[in-house]
Amino acid sequence: MNDYPIEISEEQSTHQQMVEEFMRGANQAVPDKPCIPPNTVRELRARLVLEEALELIHALGFELFDEDAVGLCYKDGEIILKDIIDGCIDQRVIATGTLSACGIKDNNPQLLVDKNNLDKIKNGTLREDGKLIKPIGHRPPDWEKEIERQSKLR
């Protein structure tokens, strides 16, 4: 199934280490094993994801007009590259922090997703808007196996 072997050199990226330092400085819990965090932590992470997603959508020059259908409309105004960069990086920080709040180290999951995406190139089809659709029978990463592997670390 895969032509892209996964070799883990480190469990955690330097980026994740810095995000966790920030989280600890903000008195946010960073568990050392995979877990489901409490409701309050999950709500904070969800709010941060939504806030940053909306900021990036605006930076890209769009606004939401129908939350149920995820409709977008072009908004008038200047599109500023630095705002797009900021939005993308903020989303990356929030996503990495959410992994940390769940006690998940980021390197291997990222490699698994990257490899899985590259596998889609072989037999996937392009949707009209340019998104590559996975082929029939395509298998996603085995997250249960990865959670179990990370649970045994240390």
The 8 nearest C-alpha neighbors of each residue, nearest first, counted from 0:
[[1, 2, 118, 138, 3, 137, 115, 114],
 [2, 0, 3, 118, 4, 114, 115, 117],
 [1, 3, 4, 0, 118, 114, 117, 5],
 [2, 4, 1, 114, 5, 117, 118, 115],
 [5, 3, 2, 6, 1, 114, 110, 111],
 [6, 4, 3, 7, 110, 111, 107, 114],
 [5, 7, 8, 4, 107, 110, 9, 3],
 [6, 8, 9, 107, 5, 10, 106, 110],
 [7, 9, 6, 10, 106, 11, 107, 5],
 [10, 8, 11, 7, 106, 12, 107, 6],
 [11, 9, 106, 104, 107, 7, 105, 8],
 [10, 12, 104, 106, 105, 9, 15, 13],
 [13, 11, 14, 15, 106, 16, 105, 10],
 [12, 14, 16, 15, 17, 11, 18, 9],
 [13, 15, 12, 17, 16, 18, 11, 95],
 [16, 14, 18, 12, 17, 13, 19, 95],
 [15, 17, 13, 19, 14, 18, 20, 12],
 [16, 18, 20, 14, 19, 15, 13, 21],
 [19, 17, 15, 21, 20, 16, 96, 22],
 [18, 20, 22, 16, 21, 17, 23, 15],
 [19, 21, 17, 23, 18, 22, 24, 16],
 [20, 22, 24, 18, 19, 23, 25, 17],
 [23, 21, 19, 25, 27, 24, 20, 18],
 [22, 24, 26, 20, 25, 27, 21, 19],
 [25, 23, 21, 22, 26, 20, 27, 19],
 [24, 26, 22, 23, 27, 21, 20, 28],
 [27, 25, 23, 24, 22, 28, 21, 29],
 [28, 26, 22, 23, 25, 29, 24, 100],
 [27, 29, 30, 100, 26, 23, 22, 40],
 [28, 30, 100, 99, 102, 27, 31, 19],
 [31, 29, 102, 32, 28, 100, 101, 99],
 [30, 32, 102, 29, 33, 103, 99, 101],
 [33, 31, 102, 150, 30, 34, 103, 149],
 [34, 32, 102, 103, 101, 150, 146, 149],
 [35, 33, 101, 102, 36, 32, 30, 103],
 [34, 36, 101, 37, 33, 100, 102, 41],
 [35, 37, 101, 40, 34, 41, 100, 38],
 [38, 36, 40, 39, 41, 35, 42, 34],
 [39, 37, 41, 40, 42, 36, 43, 35],
 [38, 40, 42, 37, 41, 43, 36, 44],
 [39, 41, 43, 42, 37, 38, 36, 44],
 [42, 40, 38, 44, 43, 39, 45, 36],
 [41, 43, 45, 39, 40, 44, 38, 46],
 [42, 44, 40, 46, 41, 45, 47, 39],
 [43, 45, 41, 47, 42, 46, 97, 48],
 [46, 44, 42, 48, 47, 43, 41, 49],
 [45, 47, 49, 43, 48, 44, 50, 42],
 [46, 48, 50, 44, 45, 49, 51, 43],
 [49, 47, 45, 51, 46, 50, 52, 44],
 [48, 50, 52, 46, 47, 51, 53, 45],
 [51, 49, 47, 53, 52, 48, 46, 54],
 [50, 52, 54, 48, 53, 49, 90, 47],
 [53, 51, 49, 55, 54, 50, 48, 56],
 [52, 54, 56, 50, 51, 55, 49, 57],
 [53, 55, 51, 57, 52, 56, 58, 86],
 [56, 54, 86, 58, 52, 57, 53, 83],
 [57, 55, 53, 59, 58, 54, 61, 52],
 [56, 58, 61, 60, 54, 55, 59, 62],
 [57, 59, 55, 83, 60, 56, 82, 54],
 [60, 58, 56, 57, 61, 55, 83, 78],
 [59, 61, 57, 58, 74, 73, 78, 56],
 [62, 60, 73, 57, 74, 72, 56, 59],
 [63, 61, 72, 71, 57, 74, 64, 56],
 [62, 64, 71, 70, 65, 66, 72, 69],
 [63, 65, 70, 71, 62, 66, 72, 69],
 [64, 66, 70, 69, 67, 68, 63, 71],
 [65, 67, 69, 68, 64, 63, 70, 71],
 [68, 66, 65, 69, 70, 64, 63, 71],
 [67, 69, 70, 65, 66, 64, 71, 63],
 [70, 68, 66, 65, 67, 71, 63, 64],
 [69, 71, 65, 68, 64, 63, 66, 72],
 [72, 70, 63, 62, 64, 61, 69, 73],
 [71, 73, 61, 62, 74, 63, 64, 70],
 [72, 74, 61, 60, 62, 75, 71, 59],
 [75, 73, 61, 60, 62, 72, 76, 57],
 [76, 74, 73, 77, 60, 61, 78, 72],
 [77, 75, 74, 78, 60, 73, 79, 61],
 [76, 78, 79, 75, 60, 58, 74, 59],
 [77, 79, 60, 58, 76, 59, 80, 82],
 [78, 80, 82, 81, 77, 83, 58, 59],
 [79, 81, 83, 82, 84, 78, 58, 59],
 [80, 82, 84, 83, 79, 85, 86, 58],
 [83, 81, 85, 80, 84, 79, 58, 86],
 [82, 84, 80, 86, 58, 81, 85, 55],
 [85, 83, 81, 87, 82, 86, 88, 80],
 [84, 86, 82, 88, 83, 87, 89, 81],
 [87, 85, 55, 83, 89, 84, 88, 82],
 [88, 86, 90, 84, 89, 85, 83, 91],
 [87, 89, 91, 85, 90, 86, 84, 92],
 [88, 90, 92, 86, 91, 87, 85, 93],
 [91, 89, 93, 87, 88, 92, 51, 94],
 [90, 92, 88, 94, 89, 93, 95, 87],
 [93, 91, 89, 95, 90, 94, 96, 88],
 [92, 94, 96, 90, 95, 91, 97, 89],
 [95, 93, 97, 91, 96, 92, 90, 98],
 [96, 94, 98, 92, 97, 93, 91, 15],
 [97, 95, 99, 93, 98, 94, 92, 100],
 [96, 98, 100, 94, 99, 95, 93, 44],
 [97, 99, 103, 95, 101, 96, 100, 102],
 [98, 100, 102, 96, 101, 97, 103, 29],
 [99, 101, 97, 29, 98, 102, 96, 28],
 [102, 100, 98, 34, 99, 103, 33, 35],
 [101, 103, 33, 30, 32, 99, 31, 100],
 [104, 102, 98, 33, 99, 101, 105, 32],
 [103, 105, 11, 10, 106, 102, 99, 98],
 [104, 106, 11, 108, 107, 109, 103, 12],
 [107, 105, 11, 109, 10, 108, 12, 104],
 [106, 108, 110, 109, 105, 111, 7, 10],
 [109, 107, 111, 110, 105, 106, 112, 145],
 [110, 108, 112, 106, 107, 111, 105, 113],
 [109, 111, 107, 113, 108, 112, 114, 106],
 [110, 112, 108, 114, 109, 113, 115, 107],
 [113, 111, 115, 109, 114, 110, 116, 108],
 [114, 112, 110, 116, 115, 111, 109, 117],
 [115, 113, 117, 111, 116, 112, 110, 3],
 [114, 116, 112, 118, 113, 117, 111, 119],
 [115, 117, 113, 119, 118, 114, 112, 120],
 [116, 118, 114, 119, 115, 120, 113, 121],
 [117, 119, 115, 116, 120, 121, 114, 1],
 [120, 118, 123, 116, 133, 117, 121, 122],
 [119, 121, 118, 123, 117, 122, 116, 131],
 [122, 120, 119, 118, 123, 117, 134, 124],
 [123, 121, 134, 120, 119, 124, 133, 118],
 [124, 122, 134, 133, 119, 132, 120, 121],
 [125, 123, 132, 131, 126, 122, 133, 134],
 [124, 126, 131, 130, 129, 132, 127, 123],
 [125, 127, 130, 129, 128, 131, 124, 132],
 [126, 128, 129, 125, 130, 131, 124, 132],
 [127, 129, 126, 130, 125, 131, 132, 124],
 [130, 128, 126, 127, 125, 131, 132, 124],
 [129, 131, 126, 125, 128, 132, 127, 124],
 [132, 130, 125, 124, 126, 123, 129, 133],
 [133, 131, 124, 123, 125, 130, 134, 126],
 [132, 134, 123, 119, 137, 131, 135, 124],
 [133, 135, 123, 137, 122, 136, 132, 119],
 [136, 134, 137, 133, 123, 122, 138, 132],
 [135, 137, 134, 138, 133, 139, 122, 123],
 [138, 136, 134, 135, 133, 139, 119, 118],
 [137, 139, 136, 140, 115, 141, 135, 133],
 [140, 138, 141, 137, 115, 112, 142, 111],
 [141, 139, 142, 111, 138, 115, 112, 108],
 [140, 142, 144, 143, 139, 145, 138, 111],
 [141, 143, 145, 144, 140, 146, 108, 139],
 [142, 144, 146, 145, 141, 147, 148, 140],
 [143, 145, 147, 142, 141, 146, 148, 149],
 [144, 146, 148, 142, 147, 143, 149, 141],
 [147, 145, 143, 149, 148, 144, 150, 142],
 [146, 148, 150, 144, 145, 149, 143, 151],
 [149, 147, 145, 146, 150, 151, 144, 152],
 [148, 150, 146, 152, 151, 147, 145, 33],
 [149, 151, 147, 148, 32, 152, 33, 146],
 [152, 150, 149, 148, 147, 153, 32, 146],
 [153, 151, 149, 150, 148, 32, 31, 147],
 [152, 151, 150, 149, 31, 32, 148, 10]]
